[in-house]
Amino acid sequence: MRYADDTSPGAAPGPRPAEVPGEERGRSRRSFLRSTSVGVTSVALGAGVAAAAGPVAEATTAGRPSTATRAAAGRPLAVTPACSGQETPASIEGPLFKPHSPERGDLVTPGTRGVRLDLGGVVYDTSCTPLPGTLIEFWQCDENGDYDTSGFSLRGHQYTDSRGGYHLRTIIPRDYWGRWGQRAPHIHTQVQVSGGPLLVTQLYFPDDTRAYGRDFAALNAADRLLNRACTLALTGPEGADGHYTGTFDFVLSTTV
């Protein structure tokens, strides 16, 4: 079954899923925590840029257009933000985290519908050194504002590569009503260096993102949990399916 993050007046009817107990929530990562003595405290750095309209379409397997292709189309190229060394603020985990997600960077399955998003970036420490082998977990709602609580749709984890990089293939989520009121579209994220504490944040979308006919500027302004420092940089739409390309670099402290 699929549920919204939490229910409140104005939410669609349906049973509220039980929250994952704290003991079970941390169990899947304890061996990872014990593997080294390196400490980490933070979560994410990001900068938002404008994005053009994207259609509601079935997610496809089309690859990301090359730099030359985008330049030839006359669209400005995204500027990769430099590492500032500033830790990014953490946020709440929310009630719908599930342990034991599959290890994968591609969350798009044959039944997934929505505006496609290819998200990538680098995980750095506060001295701007890339951190390979960092665990990153993602979970989000779908194009209807529903989370999958019976399975693992739009949920997964991965480890950064030898250069500290990651790549996520997913869709832009929709807004929904929950415990904290109407939530702007966001992607939940956990980041953890081996041996360090678990760090949690939420990633948001620029005000002029266009998806599902929603007003992202109004939704962002009304969401009291939103942190502008955790906004993706977006370019798009691109290709026949109108998908977006996003950038977000995480900056972690290695001091306990």
N, C-alpha and C positions, 0 to 999 in steps of 0.2 A: 504494500500500500504506500501511497505518497501523501505527505502532509506538508502544510506550511510550517515555518519555523516555530511558531507558537500561535495561540489564538487569543483574540481580544475582540471587543465589539466591532463589527464590520468585517470580521474574518469569515471565510467560508466554513460552513458547519462540518463537523467531523471530529473523531476522537483525537485527543492530544497524546502523542507518543510519550512514553516514559523517558525521563532523562537518563542518560548513561551514567551509572554510578561512578564516582571519582576513582574508586579503586580499579574498576575495569578499564576506565578511560586511559589510565596511565600504563596499564599492564603491557601493552604491545610495544612500548618503547623503553621499558626498564633495562632490557639487555643492551639496548643502544646507549642509554645513559651510562651504563657501567663500563662501556668498552674502552674509554680513555678518561683522562683526568682534565681534559680541556674544558673550560667553562664558557658559556655563552649566555647573554641576557636579553636580546632584543627582538625586533622583527623588521620592518621594511622601509625602504626609501623609494619614493616615486614622485613623478612630476606629471601633471596632466596637460595634454594638448588637445586641440579641437579634432573632432571626428565628423565625417560626413555621414549621410543617411545610409542605412543598410537594410535590405529587405528581410522579412521573416521567411526563411527558406530552409529546406532540409539541409542539414550539414553534409558537406561532401568531402571527398578525399583530395581535393585539389591542393597542390603545393603552394607555398608562398611565392609570389612573383619576385623575380630578381630585382636588384637595385636598378639595373639598366632598364628593365621593363617599366618600373614605376616612374623613373625619370623621363622616359620617352612619353609616358602618358600625361606628362605635364603636372603631376602632383608633387608637392614638396615632400622631401624625404624626412623621416623622423630623425631627430637629433638624440643620440644616446646620451642620457644624463651622465655627467662625470660623477665619480664617487666623491662625496663630500666628507666622508668619515663620521657623519652624524648618524647616530642610531635612530631608527624609525620607531614611532610610538607603537605600543602594543594595543590590543583591543580585547573585547570579551570573546570567549569561545562560542557562546550560544548553546542551546540545549540539544542540538541535533548532530553533534559529532559522533561518529561511529569508529571504534577501533577495528584493526585488522582489514583495512582497505587494501585493494590489490596494488601491487607495484606497477605503475604505468604512467606514461606521460600523455597518453591519448585517451581522453574521456568520451570521445564521440563514438557511439555505437550505431549500428544500422537504424535503430529506432529513434535516435536523437534528432530533435528538430530545434531550430532556432537560428539566431544570427551567429555564424561561426567566428571564433576568436582564436588566434594563434598568439600565445603569450610567451615571452622569453626574457631572460636577463641573467644577471650574475649575482652570486652571494659573496659579499666582501666582509672583512673585519673592519674595525674602525681605523686601521692604518691603510685601508684600501687594498689589502692583499686578498686575492680570490681564495675562497674556501671550498676545495673539492671535497666530495663525500658528504656534503651536508644534506640532511633529510628535510624534504619539503612535502607537506601534505596539503591537498586542496579538497574542498567540498563546497557545493553550491546548490541552489535551486535551479529549476528548469525554466523554460520560456513561459510557463504558467504560474510561476512563483511557488512551486511545490518541491519539497525535498523527498528523495527516495529513502525511506526508513526501513524497508523490508529487504532491499538489496544494496547495490553499490553504484547505481547510476550517478554519473557526475561526481564521483569520489575516487581518489587515488593518491598514491604517494610515489616519490621518486628521489633519487640522490643526484647531487650536482656532479658534473663531469670533471675531468682533470683540470679544467680551467675555471671551475667554480660556476659553470653555466647550467641553466635548466631550460626546458621547453615544455609548454603545456598546450595541448590542442583541446579546445572545449567550445562552449557557446557563451554568449552574453546572457547572464541570468536576468530575471525580471524582479520587479519590486513586489512586496507582499505586506500584509498586516501581521504583526506579531506582538510579542510581549512588550516591546519598546515602541509600539506604534507602527506607523507605516515605514518600512525599511526601504531605503534606496537600493538599487541593484548592487550586489557586492559578492566577492568570492572569499570564503573563509580560508585561512592559511595558517599552518603551523611550521615553524622553522627550528631546526635543532642540529647543532654540531655534535658529533660523537663525544660523549662525556659531559656535555653541557646541559643546562636546564632547558625545558621545553618553552618555546616562545610563540605567542599567538597574535595574529592580526587579521584585519579584513581589508581587501583591496576594492577600490571604488572606481567609477567611470567618470570621464569629463562631462561637464554640464551639457555640451552640445553633442553628446552621443545620441544617435537616433536608432531606436530598436523598439519593435512591438507597439509603435504609436505612443510611447510614453514620453513624458516631459522630464528628462533627466535633471535639468536645472532645478525645477521645482521639487523633485523628489530628494535631490541632494540637500537642498536648503532646509527641508523639513525633517531630515533624519538627524536626531540629536546625538547619535553615535558616530556619525561620519567624521573622519579626520582627513583634511585635504592633503596632508603629507603622504597619504596612502592612496593617491590617485594614479591610475595607470596613464602612461603616454600612449595614445592611439593614433594610428593612421588607417585610412580606408574610406569607403569600401573598396575592395580590390577583387578583380577576377569576375567570372560569370556568376558566382554565387554571392557576390557582395560581402565577402568576409572581411574582418578587421585584423590588423596586426598590432599587438600591444607590447610595451616594454615596462619592466619594473625590476629595479635592482634592490636587493636586500642588503642592509648593513648591520652586522651583528657585533656586539661587544664580546670580547673573549675574557673579560674580568668577571669573576663571580661576585 
